[in-house]
Amino acid sequence: PEFATLGAIGRKDLLDFHGKYYAPNRIVLGLVGDFDSREMAKKVKEVFGDWRRGPEAKDPPAAYRNAPPPGVYQIQKDDMTQSDIILGHLGTQKKDNPDIFALDVMNEAWGGSFAARLFSNVRSKKGLAYSVRGAVDSNYDFPGTFNVWMTTKTESTGAGIDALMEEIEGLSRNPLTEEEVQRAKDTILNSFVFNYDSKAKVLRQQITYAYFGFPADYLSRYRQSIEKVTAADVGRVAKKYVHKDQMAILVVGPPKGQDRPLESFGKVKKVDITIPPPGGEKGSSPSAP
């Protein structure tokens, strides 16, 4: 969102959007609580029964680059005293992907918590990161990203990138152990009950699955599938979904004071994230989102 894109929206745009998308044939209704089901169904029909169907418009698929270009990208922000570093490439999607369960275990074991390998090696042992995370992320019906993220002192920017690259390579060279995998599975399974400890939480998840076309028993199958994941499964998906040669490196922060120039990692492309002010005046906003 920028001043120009927001400023271009008028009342007619809102009405057109409402007319296209707000219709009973585009809505999943879920109810949970202390009520008689037949009485509630009757009330729903009384309130919504005369709501007319809307157009059967098919939404276009989400646009994304199938092969985002690798390289080194820099966003210069001199008002920072640290570097935010993200390494990544395209990830995967949840729907119709049997590897999701092994990926979830890999994500937890490698980069998901204080006990994960990334946190232990990069923050605790090397002292390079205020915080660090890594995962092959997925969305329901379009790919997420594989991304490894950290914040570090400006003076350790290069060392931080080296450390992340080392951990990425380590997923293949030094696969996650049976112990690491089991600990991750225990974490996921032990937290499972708290994610769905009320009918409202279960209903909300079931509605999400219904909306995206997942099987009705996907929630119950998820736990069973996590239990079956092995260290060999985790090693296989790590090789399948993590690719160092496809990596884009993004650094946000001040270039002055870095331990070595970003050019040592490849040709640097500077990214301008300034937002033109309203009215088309020259200049830029002092900060970016």
Order of alpha helices (4+ residues) and beta strands (2+ residues): alpha-alpha-alpha-beta-beta-beta-alpha-beta-beta-alpha-alpha-alpha-alpha-alpha-beta-beta
